[in-house]
Amino acid sequence: TFAKQHAKVAFIDIDNVAAQNLLKDLPEAQLWYRQVDVTDSSALQQSIIDACDALGSVNILVNNVANDRRQSSHEVSEKDWEQSLKVNLNPAFFASQVAMSFMQKAGDGSIINLSSINAIMGQPNMAGYVTAKAGLIGMTKALACDYGEFGIRVNAILPGWVATERQLASWFTKEEQEKWMQLMALKKLVTPDDVANLAMFLAADESSMLTGQAIKIDGGRV
């Protein structure tokens, strides 16, 4: 979505095959990519520094990484818990920390954190994920206060169940879709494009007075 607006886009992923396919799908775009494991905070921050060196700086940061593994709470080990936070919460802070140092010099910027409506409503067998996504909402408000004086806005998007390829292949079966749809005001699936369009709005000047917000996009589920 950002590439279609002729933005210079840097992105990272642990899945190199998927990333290479994306690069092939956008041959005309100005893209920078590196394979990174976001649980390695040093590598994550260095990738942002290198991307800024390559593309000029950073005006917009979209923190969109998650592992929504299902696991009964009584089976969660200390290692499981820490790993969930290392994927679902920590990277957003350490990526923001570096990006804000560049944005601060420029005098503006927009950080967009991908949380989830599960942070509000809860979900069975996802204690680590739900906790981390709730933490993202708190972090959004904290960073909005810390960096607002520099013109940096920080907001969170809380999607409902989004019909991504991964979700459709794993959890979002036809039966689950029917159950979910009954609880939605709008009787249609939330798509990745819907979420991307909201991110585009939060990145644009049209949302210049929005910060510290947690905006749900769930078809009226919550």
Salt bridges, closest charged atoms under 4 A:
ASP50 OD2 - ARG34 NH1 2.75
ASP68 OD2 - ARG70 NH1 2.93
ASP68 OD1 - ARG166 NH1 2.83
GLU75 OE2 - HIS74 NE2 3.90
ASP80 OD1 - ARG69 NH1 3.46
GLU176 OE2 - LYS179 NZ 3.67
